[in-house]
Amino acid sequence: MKYIICIVLVAFAFTSCQQQKIGYVDNGTVINDYQEKKDLETRFQAKDDSFKKRADSISQAFQLEAQKTQNEAQRVARSNRKKAEELMVGLQQKQQILQQQMQFEQQQIQQSFQSEIDSLIIRVKDYVKDYGKTNGYTYILGTSDAASSVLYGTDENDLTQTILDALNAEYKEK
């Protein structure tokens, strides 16, 4: 019986003395310097620029139409005030519809961008998790300027550049 207790104590001593492999990653650097994110931002910036050009074009066309309608309403108001009011109400309704359409399109672009960013962050987290498992890490901590969970870490435990380089290399292969 004493022999079994000694073996258990020795086994416990050996397992408690094992070194845990811990690393950390600067989340902001990994995400912001990841080429896929940069490409995603560029693609959505192009969509946003295209949207703004279209919105400006629609706005200019509406302004011309509004000016014509206002001129017509002023001309008609002398003889038929009700008709002038109907013209102005129609113009206001059209303006509201156009504004709603533009807001909807802009929200769609923003939601699509956010959805893709969220997916990218999940892929990066999964990559870090797989990297940790593959390379024998017990923990890989995340830190950033906004939420600093690692107050100190040696440079050899900083996996930021290693993981960023691996992510970019994998992305380049796609």
C-alpha positions in Angstrom: 0.0 0.0 0.0 2.8 2.4 0.9 4.4 1.5 -2.4 1.3 2.6 -4.4 1.1 5.8 -2.4 4.8 6.5 -3.2 4.3 5.9 -6.9 1.3 8.2 -6.9 3.3 10.9 -5.1 6.3 10.5 -7.5 4.0 10.7 -10.5 2.3 13.7 -9.1 5.6 15.4 -8.5 6.8 14.7 -12.0 3.5 16.1 -13.6 3.5 19.2 -11.4 7.1 20.0 -12.3 6.5 19.9 -16.1 7.0 23.2 -17.8 4.1 24.7 -19.6 4.7 26.3 -22.9 3.1 29.7 -23.1 3.1 32.3 -25.8 1.3 35.5 -26.6 0.1 37.3 -29.7 -0.7 41.0 -30.2 -4.2 40.7 -31.6 -4.3 44.1 -33.2 -1.0 43.6 -35.1 -2.0 40.2 -36.3 -5.4 41.3 -37.5 -4.4 44.7 -38.9 -1.3 43.5 -40.7 -2.9 40.4 -42.1 -2.9 40.7 -45.9 -6.4 39.2 -46.2 -7.8 41.9 -44.0 -6.0 44.6 -46.0 -7.4 43.1 -49.2 -10.9 42.9 -47.7 -10.7 46.6 -46.7 -9.5 47.6 -50.1 -12.4 45.7 -51.8 -15.0 47.2 -49.5 -13.5 50.7 -49.9 -14.0 50.3 -53.6 -17.6 49.3 -53.0 -18.1 52.3 -50.7 -16.5 54.6 -53.2 -18.8 53.3 -56.0 -21.8 53.7 -53.7 -20.8 57.3 -52.9 -20.4 58.2 -56.6 -23.8 56.7 -57.4 -25.4 58.4 -54.4 -23.8 61.8 -55.5 -25.1 61.2 -59.0 -28.6 60.4 -57.8 -28.5 63.4 -55.5 -27.5 65.7 -58.3 -30.3 64.4 -60.5 -32.8 64.8 -57.7 -31.7 68.3 -57.1 -32.3 69.2 -60.7 -35.7 67.6 -60.6 -36.4 69.4 -57.3 -35.5 72.7 -58.8 -37.8 72.0 -61.8 -40.6 70.9 -59.6 -40.3 74.0 -57.3 -40.3 76.2 -60.4 -43.4 74.4 -61.7 -45.1 74.6 -58.3 -44.4 78.4 -58.1 -45.8 78.9 -61.6 -48.9 76.7 -60.9 -49.4 78.3 -57.4 -50.7 81.5 -58.9 -53.7 79.7 -60.5 -54.0 76.4 -58.6 -52.6 76.3 -55.1 -53.7 72.7 -54.4 -51.8 71.5 -57.5 -48.7 73.3 -56.3 -49.0 71.6 -52.9 -49.4 68.2 -54.5 -46.2 68.8 -56.6 -44.2 69.7 -53.4 -45.7 66.7 -51.4 -44.7 64.4 -54.2 -41.2 65.8 -54.3 -40.9 65.3 -50.5 -42.1 61.7 -50.8 -39.6 61.0 -53.5 -36.8 62.5 -51.5 -37.7 60.3 -48.5 -37.8 57.2 -50.7 -34.4 58.0 -52.2 -32.9 58.7 -48.7 -34.3 55.4 -47.4 -32.9 53.5 -50.4 -29.4 55.1 -49.9 -29.4 54.3 -46.2 -30.5 50.7 -46.9 -27.7 50.2 -49.4 -25.1 51.7 -47.1 -26.2 49.5 -44.2 -26.0 46.5 -46.5 -22.4 47.3 -47.4 -21.5 47.9 -43.8 -23.2 44.7 -42.6 -21.5 42.7 -45.4 -18.1 44.1 -44.4 -18.7 43.4 -40.7 -19.8 39.9 -41.5 -16.6 39.2 -43.5 -14.4 40.8 -40.8 -16.1 38.6 -38.1 -15.4 35.5 -40.3 -11.8 36.6 -40.8 -11.3 37.0 -37.0 -12.7 33.6 -36.4 -10.4 32.1 -38.9 -7.4 33.8 -37.3 -8.4 32.6 -33.9 -8.8 29.0 -35.3 -5.4 29.3 -36.9 -3.8 30.4 -33.6 -5.5 27.6 -31.8 -4.2 25.0 -34.3 -0.8 26.6 -34.2 -0.7 26.2 -30.4 -1.8 22.6 -30.6 0.7 21.7 -33.4 3.6 23.4 -31.6 2.9 22.1 -28.1 1.7 25.3 -26.5 -0.3 25.0 -23.3 -1.5 28.6 -23.7 -1.4 31.3 -26.3 -2.6 34.6 -24.8 -3.9 37.5 -26.7 -3.1 41.1 -26.0 -3.7 44.5 -27.6 -3.4 48.2 -26.7 -7.1 48.3 -25.9 -7.2 45.2 -23.6 -3.7 44.3 -22.4 -3.9 40.9 -20.8 -0.2 40.3 -21.1 1.6 42.9 -19.1 5.0 41.4 -19.6 6.4 38.7 -21.9 9.8 37.8 -23.2 10.4 38.3 -26.9 10.8 34.6 -27.4 7.3 34.1 -26.2 5.9 36.7 -28.6 4.4 34.8 -31.4 2.9 37.8 -33.2 5.3 38.0 -36.1 5.6 34.2 -36.5 1.8 33.7 -36.7 1.3 36.8 -38.9 4.0 35.5 -41.4 2.4 32.0 -41.4 -1.1 33.5 -42.0 0.1 35.7 -44.8 2.0 32.8 -46.4 -1.1 30.6 -46.2 -3.2 33.4 -47.7 -0.8 34.0 -50.5 -1.1 30.3 -51.5 -4.9 30.7 -51.9 
